[in-house]
Every structure is written in structure tokens, then in C-alpha cells.
Amino acid sequence: MLDDLGLTLPKDHDIDMDDEVESVVLKRKQNIIMRRAWGEKKLEGILGTLEYGMSYHVMSGGDIDSLSYLKHILNQQDLKYCLLSTWCMGLDDVLQIGDWIKLGKIKRLDAYVGEIFPNSYSKEWLKLKEVVGGSGGRVCVFRNHAKIFAGIGQDFAFAIESSANINTNPRTENTTISLSSDLYEFYKDFYDGIKSFNKDFDDWVKYGE
């Protein structure tokens, strides 16, 4: 578990019930959490309640992170299923998604990442497998650079198409939110057919089957 979080004990330390266990810590940047909350509040102000059959096109000035758009959807409904596609993602974002799954906001999640992800983002990779696997989904690795969320809840289906990876960055990004069953099914059918480079989820079954 410590390895999953990027934490280690000294090499010469063997844990024994008679030993004094050393303390460890996981540091998370508070400015990331505050930034995300600010971005979510800004989105609420400019988007408001989303209407079915509409699309919303947003140009952000590096002040709204990708995950804030998914949170805007979750403010209106819990999701029975969601898929995400990204080239890379930050550990704080993986942990946030894990919290939503634990709270029942997302029942089932499939994740699609780029081929560099397991080696270049090893901490995030290990945690993402744990989080996604716990929902019954898979983490699929392939030559991927698309940034997509697509999902369905009790009230509507949606797709979020963006230039932004699921991480924090200060760049201008474009994002489109569409409340559309057709777009949801289009992306789900495409990603369901992807063959993964990794074999961690060979027993995976498509959502709905």
C-alpha cells in the first residue's frame, strides 16, 4: 500500500510488533485543491444547469481543470457508468475520482491512458488500477492522446471533449460538453473495442453486458 502512494520505509527497517514504527506522510498540495474548487465555482457561474440536447463550448484561460467539468455533471446527477480518456493524469485527480467512486457518485469507471503512462507516471498508474478495478472497470493502455469523458446517469447521457489532460496546467484549453445519448454511445462503442497493451484486466467485461 505504501508503494502505491509513493511512500517507503528505510531499507534497514523491518516492521515488528516490538519495534517502534516510524511515521510516514503523504503530501498533497493544498493549492491544487483550492484551485479546483475555484474552477468549479467559476464553471457553475458560467454554465448553470445543463439542458438535454444542448452543447456548451468553453475556452478557459488555464483557470479550469479538466476534472471540474466532470464534477459539474456530478452536481446534477450520479453516474451509473463513466469512461475517461487521457494521455496522462495527476495523482490528486486519481484520488478525487477514487473518492467519488467510494461515495457512489460514479458506480462503474473505465479508464483509457497513453502508452507512456505506466512507466512515466508509475504512482498514478498503480493508484488508478486500484481505483478503477474497485469499481469493476478496467485501465486500458494504448496509443492514446484523446481527452474524453462520456457517461450515463439516471437523467441523461453526456460526452465531454477537451484539449486538456486530466491534470493541473496553466494553459488555455477548449472543452465542449454535450448532453447526448448518441455521443455517449459513439464514444463507448469506440473505447469498448480497444485492445489494451497491458494484461491487468484481461477478465474485463463491457459495461451493460
N, C-alpha and C positions, 0 to 999 in steps of 0.2 A: 504493500500500500504506500509506503514511503517513497518507493521508486516511482510510482505513478505520479506522485506530486513533485518529483524532483528533489526529494529530501534524502539525506543519507546520514548514518551514524558513523563515527570514526571507525576505521578498518580494524583497529585492535579492540573494539568494544563488542563483547558478547553479552547479550541480554540474559540475565539470570535473575530469578526471583530474589536472590540475596544481594544483588547489585543495586547500586543507586542509578536509576535510569536517567540518562541525560535528556534535557529538554530540546525540542526542535521547534521550528516555526516555519509557517508558510506565509510569505509576504505578498499582499495584494495591494496594488496601487489605488489609493482612495480617489485619486483624481480621475481614474478611469470610470469608477462607479458614479462619481458626481457628474462627469461629462455625459455619461449615458443618460442619467436622469434628466439633465438639462435638454439633451436632444429629444428625449421622449416628450417632454413638456412642450417643446417647440413644435414637434410634429402634431401633437394634439391641437395646438392652436391653429395650424395652417390646414390640417386635413379634416378635423372633426370626425363625425360619424360617417363611415364609408357606406355608399349606396350600391346595392347589387346592380350589375350591368354597366357600372361606370369604371373608368380607368383614371388614375391620378399620376401625373408626371411631375417629379420633383428634381430640381437641380439644387444640390446642397453645396455650401461653401466650406466643406470639410468639418462641419459642425454637427452632423448627424451620422451616427454609425449605422452599419447595415442591420444589426440586430434590433435597433429601435423600431424599424418598420415591422418586423415580426411581432414585437411587443404591442404595437398599435393594433394589430389583428387580434392578439390575445386579450386586449382590453375589451373587445366586442364579443368574443366567443372563445371557448376552449376548443382544442383541435382533436379530432379523432385520429387524424393522420397528418404528418408533415414530412416533406423531404427538403433537404438543403443541399446546395451545390456551391462549392467554393474552392479556390486554389489552395488557400491556407486559412487558418483561423487562430485567434489568440486564446490562451488558456482561460482568461476571465470569461470569454464568451462561451467556451465549452462548459465551464462551471455554471454559468447562468442558465444555459439550456438544461443542464442536469437538474437544477432547482425547479424549473418549470415542469419537467417530467415527474419529479418527486411530488409536486403539488397537484398533479393531474391536469395541468394546463395543456400538456401535449401527451396523448396516450401512446402513440407509436411514432417513431422517428427513423428515417433512413438518411444517411449522410454520404455525400459524394465529394471526394477530395482529389487534388492533383497528385501526380506521381512522385513529387518531391516531399510530400507531407510526412510519411512515416520516418524518414531519416533526418530531414531538416527541422521538423517540429516534433521531436520524439516525445516530449512531455505531453503535448497536446494530443498526439496520436494515441498514446496509452489511455489517457483520460477519456477521449472521445469514444474509443472502443468500449470502455466500461459504461459510459453514459448511454450510448446508443444500444448496446447489447442488452442493457437492463430494460429497455422498452420493447424488446423483441425485434428490433430493426437490425440493419447492417451498416458497416462503414465500408464503402467501395472505393478502391484506388484505381484511377486510370488517367489517361492523358486529358486532364480536365482543366479548363480555365474559365468555365461558365459560372456566373453568380446568380443563383436562383433559389427562391423559396416557393414551394407550392404545397397546398394543404386543403383539408376539408374539415368543417365542423358541423354543428347541428343546424346552423343558419345559412351558411354559404361556403362555396369553394373559392379559392383565390390563387393568384400567382404574383410573385414579386420578382421583377427582373432588374438587375442593377449592375453597374460597373464596379461596385465595391466588394472586396473580400470581407469576410466576417472577422474583422479586427478593427483596431482604432488607427485612423490615419487622418492627417490634416488636409487632404486633397479634395478638390471639387469632384463630386460624383453625381451620376444621373441614376435615378431609380423610378420605376413605374410599378404601381400597384393596380392590379385588375381583379375585380370580383367577377370570376368567370369559371363556370364548370368546364367549358371547352378547353381553356388554357391549362387548368389544373390537370385534366385528363391527358392533354398533349404532353406535358412535362412528365407526368407519372409514367405513361406508357414508354416514353423515351428512356428514362432512367431505370425503369424495371428491366429493360433489355440489356443494360450494360454488364459486361463481363469484368469482374474485378481482378486486378493483378495479385491482390492478397487472398489468402485462403482462410482467413479467420472466421468467415461467416458462410462457409460452404453449405450449411444446412438452412440457410435463409429461405423464407417463403414470402412471396409478394403479399403486400397488404391487400386484403379483400379476397384472398384465395384460401 
